[in-house]
Amino acid sequence: MAFSALNLHPTLVRGVADLGFIRPTPIQLEAIPHALEGRDLLACAATGSGKTAAFLLPILHQLVDRPRGTTRALVLAPTRELALQILDDLNGLARYTGLKAAAVHGGVGMGPQEKAFRTGADVIIATPGRLLDHFQYGYASLSGLEYLVLDEADRMLDMGFLPDIRRVLRHVPKPKQTFFFSATMPAPIEKLTHEILRAPAKVALQRRAAPAKGVTQALYPVPAGLKGTLLVELLKKGHMEEALVFTRTKHRANRLAKLLNQNGISAERIHGNRSQAQRTKALAGFKAGEYRVLVATDIAARGIDVEALGHVVNFDVPGAPEDYIHRVGRTARAEATGEAFTFVTPEDEADIKQIEKVLGSKIDRVLLEGFHYQATADAPLEVPIRERLAASRNRNRKSGDRGRGSAAKSATKGAQGGGNGAEKGGAQHRRFGRRRK
């Protein structure tokens, strides 16, 4: 079925065609007709299934011929990257409609965002925390709100945003339609759906979370100290042209990007300690092919949408199966295909078993031919926190010993010098006093 068969506004069909989309994905095919009928939606859809267009297109369809100057739709997203990605998708779909949208998120000034509220951008895409910051002021009342979307609700739960979401819901008027999208449906999220949805159409509801069908998964058993070398070898030997690589911490992301660059592989990193400008530049460079590798942490990576991304690498095994599913869902998007590689150390086996239990199947294990698995380990990307704390205590202890030794020497010298020492000290203070004048 073509998009034209969904009875969308002609300007939207034209925008979809310009983006190169030929036919709706299954989630779009199921969700859009229900939304156009005015029903609330509850969709449990895998990352990469095309869910963004599934909620944007019916909302835009209902706004095209409406008077402008009032914000009628609000989309809540867990991260600034996802908010910006949704904005980018919306601008592409709505390019011939004249509709205006704005992203409201942290990491940047509030001035331009305030202007979007005051001028009544048709759609606002916001992270909960920054939206609540604006709600302190009268210009952000959103009194004309008619459409509300909660995107990646399970991730917002993981990030502790559930109380913020409830505060947002108390602040805005009851919308005419609410669209609720989540890759998984944990109990607190399911409870929230009962509170805010009215007789929703349940779309592609899958209780068992799973990556998109086009993802080929593989585990690479490797000693912890050789993971960096293995990644370099996979890239140099052509097993991957480009890759989005996930690490456990921001420090590891920094060090891994540095290691790749030192080995002649162009890489950048994206994580919470980087400014919004740095994160935007890194993502844009990766999309443009300036970098072969983008190293990311889980939170920063939510919202990374790279067309035809071929490979995702779990450099560190995620601590929760849901994070694994979200990570590998960055590839094989919109019915494409891709590969997800996970580096597994002996210490990771329990987490892998849990992931395989949730997936309901075993993941194939692969060894890289010609790789020296018994080689000397690389320098660690990150010193364990216990060792860092011990080293810090040791430095402080040594510093204290030196301080006590210096004080003892000074006291001895002062006793030997008698009054002269005191006079020298007084002269020093007077000289410093004259300099200050």
Secondary structure, DSSP 8 states (H G I E B T S, - for coil): --GGGGT--HHHHHHHHHTT--S--HHHHHHHHHHHTT--EEEE--TTSSHHHHHHHHHHHHHTTS-SSS--EEEE-SSHHHHHHHHHHHHHHTTTT---EEEE-SSS-SHHHHHHHHHT-SEEEE-HHHHHHHTTSGGG--TT--EEEE-SHHHHHHTT-HHHHHHHHHHS---SEEEEEESS--HHHHHHHHHH-SS-EEES--SS----TTEEEEEEE--GGGHHHHHHHHHHTTS-SSEEEE-SSHHHHHHHHHHHHHTT--EEEE-TTS-HHHHHHHHHHHHTTS-SEEEE-HHHHTT---TT--EEEESS--SSHHHHHHHHTTSSGGG--EEEEEEE-GGGHHHHHHHHHHHTS---B---TT--TTS-----SS--HHHHHHHHHHHHHHHHHHHHHHHHHHHHHHHHHTHHHHHHHHHHHHHHHHHH-
